[in-house]
């Protein structure tokens, strides 16, 4: 299975896709108030899980999104977690409380408190979530912390469209504009650094 990553300066291994990475644990920062530490692959009741610890500053958190093929869970360690599904009222969780979003459930979450939010959680099965989030965070930070680079975003959204979607992007943009940007990026050679990117996962959604 996956070899781990650790912090900078440690020996490197390869992740599930064979991509060379430092060993677990390792941390990525999106430059906009979120840090994510990947802690490794473990065996859960229903199969493998990718574990991660998350930190978010007040107001920080991802927009409405969906993991089509993975369950996602977050347990609050410190602070106040806000979360919401489409057309639903905002809900909140405090220290010790666990929130689980089954595969295919659109949701968003944010730090609803005034202090740092600390969480621990997992995604199951791991699939490509580590590569997707690592690349998204690194690109966002490199692009000033507001949003990922346009070609990186197009690559992720197009290649992994069977697994993930950012739902606050209008549907016509996701279906027409982003694939067009992806095609342009391919022509311009923008994706050479992704030559070892893992293959997308495609399976029937349960």
Buried (B, 14 or more C-beta within 10 A) or exposed (E): EBBBBBEEEEEEBBBBBEBEBBBBBBBBBBBBBBBBBBBBBEEEEEEBBBBBBBBBBBBBBBEBBBBBBBBBBBBBBEBBBBBBBEEEEEEBBEEEEEBEBEBEBBBBBBBBBEEBBBBBBBBBBBBBBBBBBBBBBBBBBEBEEEBBBBBBBBBBBBBBBBBBBBBEBEEEBBEEEBBEBBEEBBEEEBBEEBEEBBEBBEEEEE
